[in-house]
Amino acid sequence: MDEKIDRKFIPSLREGIDVVKMVFFRKLKNHLVQKYAEKGDAYAGLLAGAIMNELFGCPNPQERFKIFAADNSKYIREELYNISKVFPDLCILLTDALRMDFLCNHQEGVGENNEETLKKARDYGILIESRDVPLPKGFMEFVYRIGKANGLIVVQRM
C-alpha cells in the first residue's frame, strides 16, 4: 500500500477518519451498554473507547485508561473478534478508515506500527482485504453520507 496523498488534504481526511470513529464508538457503546448492563454506562463507554483505540492503534496514554485497557484486555480482544459478526455493515467503513489512516500516517511519517494495525484488523476479521483502497474524494463522500445519516454532519440551509 504505497499510495500518495496530497499533504494539504491530510487534515480533512483525518476529520473523516474521526467521523468514522465517532460512528463506530456510538454504535459499539450502545451495544456494550446492553451487553454489560450490570457494569453500567460508564464501563461501556470506557470499553468502547479502549476497543476503538486498540483497533486504530492509538491507545490512550493517560494512566487511568492504560490501567483500564490492561485490566480489560480479555474483553477488548473478545469484542474486537465480534465486530464483524455484530456490525458487519461497519466493516467496509472501518476498512476504508483504517487504510486512510495508514496512508495519512505514512505521508506524515508518524505511527510506528501502521502495518501492524492493519494486520490486527485483518486478524480480527474486520479488514476486508479484497476491498480496494479508497481514493480521498471517494472516502470523504462516503464519510459525508454516513456522518449525515448518523446525525454527526448537519447541513445548514441558507
N, CA, C and O of each residue as an XYZ file, in Angstrom:
632
protein
N       0.846     -1.166      0.000
C       0.000      0.000      0.000
C       0.893      1.229      0.000
O       1.246      1.744      1.061
N       1.251      1.694     -1.165
C       2.186      2.813     -1.260
C       1.547      3.958     -2.041
O       2.152      4.512     -2.959
N       0.310      4.308     -1.662
C      -0.409      5.391     -2.328
C       0.150      6.733     -1.850
O       0.722      6.827     -0.764
N      -0.021      7.757     -2.668
C       0.396      9.113     -2.301
C      -0.849      9.966     -2.108
O      -1.812      9.861     -2.867
N      -0.818     10.805     -1.089
C      -1.902     11.735     -0.813
C      -1.301     13.127     -0.784
O      -0.240     13.344     -0.198
N      -1.981     14.065     -1.418
C      -1.542     15.454     -1.348
C      -1.629     15.887      0.108
O      -2.692     15.788      0.720
N      -0.535     16.362      0.663
C      -0.441     16.684      2.091
C      -1.486     17.704      2.555
O      -1.869     17.703      3.724
N      -1.940     18.558      1.668
C      -2.915     19.572      2.088
C      -4.285     18.944      2.392
O      -5.116     19.573      3.047
N      -4.525     17.720      1.928
C      -5.794     17.042      2.196
C      -5.778     16.227      3.491
O      -6.829     15.791      3.961
N      -4.607     16.023      4.063
C      -4.493     15.158      5.236
C      -5.372     15.631      6.397
O      -6.048     14.795      6.997
N      -5.404     16.918      6.749
C      -6.289     17.323      7.861
C      -7.767     16.988      7.597
O      -8.481     16.572      8.510
N      -8.216     17.166      6.371
C      -9.610     16.833      6.032
C      -9.842     15.328      6.120
O     -10.878     14.879      6.611
N      -8.878     14.561      5.645
C      -9.004     13.109      5.717
C      -9.024     12.649      7.174
O      -9.770     11.734      7.523
N      -8.225     13.264      8.010
C      -8.214     12.925      9.443
C      -9.574     13.237     10.088
O     -10.046     12.493     10.948
N     -10.191     14.335      9.666
C     -11.536     14.639     10.164
C     -12.522     13.561      9.733
O     -13.395     13.166     10.505
N     -12.380     13.087      8.500
C     -13.230     11.999      8.018
C     -13.022     10.736      8.828
O     -13.986     10.048      9.163
N     -11.779     10.424      9.146
C     -11.467      9.258      9.975
C     -12.100      9.422     11.348
O     -12.617      8.459     11.916
N     -12.062     10.639     11.885
C     -12.684     10.897     13.186
C     -14.197     10.701     13.149
O     -14.784     10.235     14.126
N     -14.826     11.048     12.043
C     -16.269     10.816     11.899
C     -16.547      9.311     11.949
O     -17.488      8.869     12.608
N     -15.732      8.541     11.258
C     -15.884      7.076     11.287
C     -15.716      6.565     12.714
O     -16.486      5.718     13.168
N     -14.723      7.073     13.411
C     -14.510      6.649     14.802
C     -15.719      6.980     15.665
O     -16.109      6.181     16.516
N     -16.319      8.156     15.454
C     -17.493      8.533     16.247
C     -18.681      7.620     15.959
O     -19.381      7.201     16.881
N     -18.909      7.311     14.690
C     -19.995      6.405     14.325
C     -19.759      5.048     14.973
O     -20.663      4.477     15.584
N     -18.556      4.543     14.837
C     -18.199      3.245     15.422
C     -18.366      3.267     16.936
O     -18.969      2.357     17.506
N     -17.839      4.296     17.592
C     -17.926      4.402     19.043
C     -19.374      4.411     19.515
O     -19.724      3.696     20.454
N     -20.211      5.206     18.878
C     -21.613      5.304     19.299
C     -22.329      3.968     19.172
O     -23.028      3.540     20.090
N     -22.154      3.317     18.038
C     -22.829      2.022     17.822
C     -22.288      0.971     18.791
O     -23.047      0.187     19.359
N     -20.989      0.967     18.968
C     -20.368     -0.004     19.856
C     -20.797      0.230     21.306
O     -21.140     -0.715     22.017
N     -20.776      1.472     21.732
C     -21.176      1.778     23.112
C     -22.619      1.355     23.366
O     -22.912      0.753     24.399
N     -23.520      1.662     22.439
C     -24.921      1.253     22.600
C     -25.046     -0.256     22.747
O     -25.830     -0.746     23.560
N     -24.277     -0.982     21.964
C     -24.274     -2.449     22.047
C     -23.737     -2.911     23.407
O     -24.307     -3.797     24.044
N     -22.637     -2.298     23.836
C     -21.999     -2.708     25.094
C     -22.820     -2.324     26.322
O     -22.774     -3.021     27.336
N     -23.565     -1.231     26.245
C     -24.444     -0.838     27.355
C     -25.447     -1.959     27.629
O     -25.738     -2.274     28.783
N     -25.964     -2.552     26.569
C     -26.913     -3.661     26.731
C     -26.209     -4.942     27.165
O     -26.694     -5.656     28.042
N     -25.075     -5.227     26.555
C     -24.372     -6.470     26.846
C     -23.822     -6.501     28.270
O     -23.859     -7.540     28.930
N     -23.316     -5.376     28.739
C     -22.725     -5.297     30.079
C     -23.556     -4.378     30.981
O     -23.009     -3.552     31.712
N     -24.866     -4.530     30.921
C     -25.783     -3.657     31.667
C     -25.461     -3.622     33.159
O     -25.606     -2.583     33.802
N     -25.028     -4.747     33.704
C     -24.733     -4.819     35.143
C     -23.523     -3.971     35.535
O     -23.352     -3.643     36.709
N     -22.683     -3.615     34.560
C     -21.481     -2.831     34.858
C     -21.695     -1.334     34.646
O     -20.848     -0.528     35.030
N     -22.812     -0.958     34.043
C     -23.151      0.454     33.893
C     -22.676      1.091     32.599
O     -21.830      0.554     31.884
N     -23.252      2.256     32.324
C     -22.955      3.001     31.095
C     -21.503      3.477     31.027
O     -20.888      3.470     29.960
N     -20.967      3.886     32.170
C     -19.585      4.396     32.182
C     -18.612      3.295     31.753
O     -17.687      3.547     30.982
N     -18.823      2.085     32.252
C     -17.970      0.956     31.873
C     -18.072      0.719     30.362
O     -17.058      0.525     29.691
N     -19.289      0.735     29.838
C     -19.487      0.508     28.402
C     -18.763      1.572     27.585
O     -18.177      1.266     26.547
N     -18.799      2.812     28.045
C     -18.103      3.883     27.342
C     -16.598      3.707     27.362
O     -15.926      3.893     26.348
N     -16.075      3.349     28.521
C     -14.629      3.110     28.626
C     -14.207      1.926     27.764
O     -13.175      1.973     27.094
N     -15.013      0.865     27.784
C     -14.687     -0.316     26.988
C     -14.764     -0.002     25.498
O     -13.900     -0.425     24.729
N     -15.786      0.731     25.089
C     -15.908      1.103     23.669
C     -14.716      1.947     23.234
O     -14.183      1.751     22.142
N     -14.296      2.878     24.075
C     -13.127      3.701     23.759
C     -11.855      2.883     23.653
O     -11.043      3.094     22.753
N     -11.688      1.952     24.574
C     -10.494      1.099     24.554
C     -10.480      0.201     23.318
O      -9.424     -0.031     22.730
N     -11.641     -0.299     22.926
C     -11.742     -1.146     21.732
C     -11.396     -0.333     20.481
O     -10.628     -0.781     19.630
N     -11.972      0.861     20.384
C     -11.701      1.719     19.237
C     -10.214      2.080     19.176
O      -9.602      2.039     18.109
N      -9.644      2.431     20.318
C      -8.224      2.788     20.352
C      -7.339      1.613     19.960
O      -6.348      1.787     19.252
N      -7.692      0.436     20.413
C      -6.924     -0.764     20.045
C      -7.023     -1.014     18.543
O      -6.018     -1.304     17.894
N      -8.226     -0.903     17.993
C      -8.419     -1.140     16.564
C      -7.608     -0.168     15.717
O      -7.000     -0.566     14.723
N      -7.597      1.097     16.104
C      -6.893      2.116     15.328
C      -5.439      2.303     15.762
O      -4.749      3.180     15.244
N      -4.973      1.494     16.700
C      -3.570      1.541     17.104
C      -3.179      2.831     17.792
O      -2.059      3.317     17.634
N      -4.108      3.386     18.559
C      -3.811      4.654     19.243
C      -4.298      4.590     20.700
O      -5.277      5.242     21.060
N      -3.609      3.803     21.526
C      -4.037      3.694     22.929
C      -3.949      5.031     23.650
O      -3.052      5.834     23.395
N      -4.887      5.251     24.544
C      -4.898      6.486     25.322
C      -3.728      6.456     26.300
O      -3.590      5.498     27.061
N      -2.881      7.488     26.292
C      -1.683      7.475     27.143
C      -1.931      7.804     28.617
O      -1.038      7.631     29.446
N      -3.138      8.278     28.950
C      -3.414      8.614     30.344
C      -3.434      7.346     31.196
O      -3.959      6.309     30.789
N      -2.865      7.454     32.356
C      -2.658      6.291     33.226
C      -3.948      5.525     33.511
O      -3.963      4.297     33.442
N      -5.024      6.233     33.829
C      -6.266      5.530     34.186
C      -6.812      4.722     33.008
O      -7.408      3.663     33.204
N      -6.609      5.220     31.783
C      -7.075      4.492     30.615
C      -6.155      3.318     30.285
O      -6.612      2.275     29.816
N      -4.857      3.493     30.533
C      -3.908      2.383     30.365
C      -4.275      1.231     31.306
O      -4.295      0.064     30.913
N      -4.562      1.592     32.552
C      -4.926      0.587     33.554
C      -6.222     -0.111     33.155
O      -6.322     -1.335     33.232
N      -7.211      0.670     32.728
C      -8.480      0.083     32.305
C      -8.256     -0.898     31.151
O      -8.780     -2.011     31.170
N      -7.478     -0.483     30.148
C      -7.220     -1.340     28.988
C      -6.496     -2.621     29.401
O      -6.817     -3.700     28.904
N      -5.539     -2.510     30.289
C      -4.810     -3.695     30.753
C      -5.731     -4.630     31.535
O      -5.699     -5.845     31.341
N      -6.547     -4.062     32.413
C      -7.455     -4.876     33.230
C      -8.560     -5.532     32.407
O      -9.117     -6.551     32.815
N      -8.878     -4.954     31.258
C      -9.986     -5.457     30.438
C      -9.530     -5.970     29.079
O     -10.328     -6.053     28.146
N      -8.257     -6.313     28.962
C      -7.719     -6.738     27.669
C      -8.442     -7.957     27.104
O      -8.602     -8.074     25.889
N      -8.873     -8.850     27.961
C      -9.609    -10.037     27.503
C     -10.910     -9.615     26.811
O     -11.236    -10.121     25.738
N     -11.646     -8.695     27.426
C     -12.907     -8.231     26.849
C     -12.677     -7.414     25.584
O     -13.463     -7.495     24.640
N     -11.623     -6.642     25.561
C     -11.294     -5.830     24.384
C     -11.046     -6.747     23.185
O     -11.604     -6.537     22.108
N     -10.216     -7.751     23.380
C      -9.931     -8.700     22.286
C     -11.191     -9.458     21.872
O     -11.462     -9.622     20.683
N     -11.956     -9.915     22.857
C     -13.188    -10.661     22.574
C     -14.151     -9.815     21.726
O     -14.714    -10.292     20.741
N     -14.322     -8.570     22.126
C     -15.240     -7.701     21.386
C     -14.706     -7.366     20.003
O     -15.490     -7.243     19.062
N     -13.405     -7.217     19.853
C     -12.837     -6.964     18.529
C     -13.103     -8.136     17.589
O     -13.398     -7.936     16.411
N     -12.999     -9.356     18.107
C     -13.307    -10.529     17.282
C     -14.789    -10.586     16.926
O     -15.155    -11.199     15.923
N     -15.650     -9.958     17.729
C     -17.091     -9.980     17.473
C     -17.574     -8.878     16.530
O     -18.707     -8.937     16.052
N     -16.742     -7.882     16.257
C     -17.175     -6.727     15.452
C     -17.757     -7.155     14.115
O     -18.825     -6.677     13.732
N     -17.084     -8.043     13.398
C     -17.564     -8.425     12.065
C     -18.870     -9.205     12.124
O     -19.606     -9.258     11.138
N     -19.163     -9.807     13.263
C     -20.428    -10.540     13.420
C     -21.547     -9.614     13.886
O     -22.674     -9.695     13.397
N     -21.230     -8.735     14.831
C     -22.234     -7.840     15.407
C     -22.505     -6.642     14.490
O     -23.644     -6.186     14.381
N     -21.469     -6.140     13.838
C     -21.579     -4.951     12.982
C     -21.017     -5.202     11.585
O     -20.107     -4.492     11.157
N     -21.535     -6.191     10.868
C     -20.963     -6.459      9.533
C     -21.070     -5.259      8.597
O     -20.241     -5.086      7.703
N     -22.097     -4.426      8.807
C     -22.286     -3.253      7.961
C     -21.220     -2.188      8.187
O     -21.041     -1.312      7.341
N     -20.513     -2.246      9.306
C     -19.462     -1.256      9.586
C     -18.093     -1.668      9.046
O     -17.175     -0.848      9.012
N     -17.944     -2.909      8.630
C     -16.615     -3.380      8.211
C     -16.081     -2.629      6.986
O     -14.882     -2.363      6.907
N     -16.940     -2.288      6.046
C     -16.481     -1.519      4.880
C     -15.989     -0.148      5.338
O     -14.909      0.296      4.949
N     -16.782      0.509      6.159
C     -16.424      1.843      6.661
C     -15.135      1.793      7.477
O     -14.261      2.644      7.313
N     -15.019      0.806      8.348
C     -13.805      0.671      9.169
C     -12.594      0.331      8.306
O     -11.501      0.847      8.542
N     -12.777     -0.525      7.320
C     -11.678     -0.871      6.407
C     -11.160      0.379      5.709
O      -9.953      0.615      5.663
N     -12.064      1.171      5.174
C     -11.655      2.392      4.469
C     -10.967      3.362      5.421
O      -9.941      3.946      5.071
N     -11.515      3.543      6.618
C     -10.923      4.480      7.583
C      -9.551      4.005      8.048
O      -8.630      4.813      8.172
N      -9.402      2.716      8.303
C      -8.105      2.187      8.734
C      -7.059      2.361      7.634
O      -5.917      2.727      7.913
N      -7.439      2.105      6.411
C      -6.500      2.272      5.300
C      -6.151      3.739      5.075
O      -4.997      4.078      4.813
N      -7.150      4.601      5.178
C      -6.883      6.028      5.007
C      -5.994      6.529      6.148
O      -5.113      7.359      5.926
N      -6.219      6.033      7.357
C      -5.373      6.387      8.500
C      -3.939      5.924      8.248
O      -2.989      6.653      8.533
N      -3.786      4.728      7.722
C      -2.467      4.204      7.369
C      -1.770      5.131      6.376
O      -0.605      5.488      6.549
N      -2.506      5.514      5.332
C      -1.909      6.371      4.300
C      -1.533      7.744      4.859
O      -0.465      8.268      4.543
N      -2.399      8.325      5.684
C      -2.092      9.627      6.291
C      -0.861      9.516      7.184
O       0.035     10.358      7.115
N      -0.812      8.491      8.013
C       0.346      8.288      8.893
C       1.617      8.111      8.081
O       2.667      8.652      8.427
N       1.516      7.352      7.005
C       2.677      7.106      6.145
C       3.172      8.417      5.530
O       4.375      8.675      5.497
N       2.252      9.232      5.050
C       2.622     10.510      4.439
C       3.263     11.449      5.449
O       4.179     12.198      5.110
N       2.787     11.412      6.686
C       3.303     12.303      7.720
C       4.488     11.708      8.476
O       5.120     12.382      9.289
N       4.780     10.440      8.198
C       5.900      9.790      8.875
C       5.655      9.547     10.349
O       6.591      9.549     11.150
N       4.399      9.337     10.710
C       4.054      9.067     12.113
C       3.534      7.644     12.254
O       3.172      6.994     11.273
N       3.506      7.185     13.477
C       2.994      5.844     13.742
C       4.029      4.796     13.402
O       4.428      4.640     12.248
N       4.450      4.091     14.412
C       5.486      3.077     14.211
C       4.917      1.741     13.756
O       5.612      0.955     13.114
N       3.657      1.481     14.085
C       3.069      0.167     13.823
C       1.900      0.241     12.857
O       0.893     -0.443     13.043
N       2.026      1.066     11.829
C       0.922      1.234     10.886
C       0.510     -0.075     10.229
O      -0.678     -0.390     10.161
N       1.480     -0.834      9.748
C       1.156     -2.107      9.107
C       0.615     -3.108     10.112
O      -0.266     -3.905      9.793
N       1.144     -3.064     11.323
C       0.670     -3.965     12.378
C      -0.803     -3.707     12.693
O      -1.552     -4.646     12.965
N      -1.218     -2.456     12.660
C      -2.620     -2.104     12.919
C      -3.522     -2.741     11.865
O      -4.571     -3.293     12.195
N      -3.117     -2.665     10.604
C      -3.906     -3.289      9.534
C      -3.927     -4.809      9.673
O      -4.959     -5.439      9.446
N      -2.804     -5.390     10.040
C      -2.745     -6.848     10.223
C      -3.664     -7.291     11.354
O      -4.361     -8.298     11.235
N      -3.664     -6.542     12.446
C      -4.550     -6.883     13.567
C      -6.011     -6.800     13.138
O      -6.809     -7.682     13.455
N      -6.354     -5.741     12.418
C      -7.736     -5.592     11.950
C      -8.123     -6.757     11.050
O      -9.252     -7.246     11.110
N      -7.196     -7.198     10.222
C      -7.442     -8.373      9.378
C      -7.648     -9.610     10.238
O      -8.579    -10.382     10.011
N      -6.783     -9.800     11.223
C      -6.878    -10.976     12.095
C      -8.175    -10.984     12.898
O      -8.711    -12.051     13.195
N      -8.682     -9.808     13.249
C      -9.958     -9.722     13.972
C     -11.150     -9.953     13.041
O     -12.283    -10.075     13.506
N     -10.902    -10.013     11.737
C     -11.979    -10.228     10.776
C     -12.687     -8.949     10.377
O     -13.769     -8.998      9.793
N     -12.092     -7.802     10.682
C     -12.710     -6.509     10.394
C     -12.263     -5.969      9.038
O     -13.083     -5.463      8.272
N     -10.986     -6.072      8.740
C     -10.426     -5.536      7.490
C     -10.841     -6.412      6.319
O     -10.630     -7.625      6.334
N     -11.427     -5.796      5.315
C     -11.840     -6.504      4.099
C     -10.713     -6.348      3.087
O     -10.600     -5.322      2.416
N      -9.883     -7.379      2.987
C      -8.685     -7.288      2.138
C      -9.002     -7.139      0.656
O      -8.239     -6.519     -0.084
N     -10.127     -7.707      0.221
C     -10.464     -7.654     -1.199
C     -10.975     -6.272     -1.629
O     -11.111     -6.001     -2.822
N     -11.253     -5.417     -0.665
C     -11.750     -4.072     -0.976
C     -10.595     -3.182     -1.427
O      -9.524     -3.183     -0.820
N     -10.825     -2.422     -2.499
C      -9.807     -1.501     -2.998
C      -9.566     -0.382     -1.998
O     -10.471      0.020     -1.267
N      -8.343      0.112     -1.977
C      -8.009      1.264     -1.142
C      -8.778      2.456     -1.705
O      -8.720      2.722     -2.906
N      -9.493      3.168     -0.850
C     -10.300      4.277     -1.360
C      -9.447      5.467     -1.783
O      -8.380      5.719     -1.222
N      -9.934      6.185     -2.772
C      -9.323      7.457     -3.132
C      -9.847      8.489     -2.143
O     -10.961      8.345     -1.639
N      -9.073      9.519     -1.858
C      -9.504     10.511     -0.863
C     -10.899     11.083     -1.108
O     -11.695     11.193     -0.176
N     -11.200     11.448     -2.352
C     -12.514     12.038     -2.646
C     -13.635     11.042     -2.364
O     -14.645     11.397     -1.757
N     -13.462      9.816     -2.799
C     -14.480      8.791     -2.568
C     -14.666      8.505     -1.082
O     -15.786      8.301     -0.614
N     -13.563      8.493     -0.351
C     -13.629      8.278      1.100
C     -14.413      9.396      1.760
O     -15.284      9.138      2.590
N     -14.112     10.630      1.401
C     -14.789     11.769      2.026
C     -16.275     11.803      1.662
O     -17.102     12.162      2.501
N     -16.622     11.442      0.445
C     -18.040     11.388      0.064
C     -18.768     10.312      0.864
O     -19.895     10.523      1.312
N     -18.128      9.166      1.041
C     -18.690      8.060      1.818
C     -18.877      8.489      3.272
O     -19.930      8.255      3.865
N     -17.861      9.110      3.833
C     -17.919      9.575      5.222
C     -19.021     10.620      5.388
O     -19.745     10.612      6.384
N     -19.143     11.507      4.423
C     -20.179     12.538      4.488
C     -21.567     11.892      4.570
O     -22.387     12.276      5.404
N     -21.821     10.915      3.704
C     -23.132     10.235      3.707
C     -23.381      9.520      5.035
O     -24.474      9.598      5.596
N     -22.364      8.828      5.527
C     -22.507      8.089      6.789
C     -22.666      9.057      7.963
O     -23.508      8.846      8.836
N     -21.866     10.104      7.981
C     -21.953     11.097      9.054
C     -23.300     11.785      9.075
O     -23.874     12.002     10.142
N     -23.805     12.127      7.912
C     -25.112     12.771      7.811
C     -26.214     11.811      8.271
O     -27.114     12.208      9.010
N     -26.144     10.560      7.838
C     -27.151      9.564      8.219
C     -27.155      9.300      9.726
O     -28.183      8.927     10.292
N     -26.004      9.495     10.371
C     -25.892      9.247     11.810
C     -26.006     10.524     12.640
O     -25.753     10.507     13.845
N     -26.385     11.625     12.005
C     -26.598     12.872     12.715
C     -25.330     13.565     13.196
O     -25.388     14.429     14.070
N     -24.188     13.193     12.633
C     -22.931     13.803     13.018
C     -22.537     14.968     12.119
O     -21.727     15.819     12.488
N     -23.130     14.982     10.937
C     -22.888     16.065      9.992
C     -24.248     16.673      9.674
O     -25.159     15.992      9.204
N     -24.360     17.952      9.937
C     -25.621     18.650      9.711
C     -25.415     19.653      8.589
O     -24.472     20.443      8.607
N     -26.302     19.608      7.624
C     -26.234     20.535      6.509
C     -27.192     21.681      6.826
O     -28.385     21.474      7.045
N     -26.647     22.879      6.843
C     -27.475     24.054      7.120
C     -27.926     24.659      5.799
O     -27.125     24.892      4.893
N     -29.191     24.901      5.716
C     -29.755     25.522      4.514
C     -29.738     27.039      4.688
O     -30.026     27.556      5.767
N     -29.408     27.716      3.647
C     -29.364     29.186      3.693
C     -30.657     29.768      3.191
O     -30.810     30.989      3.153
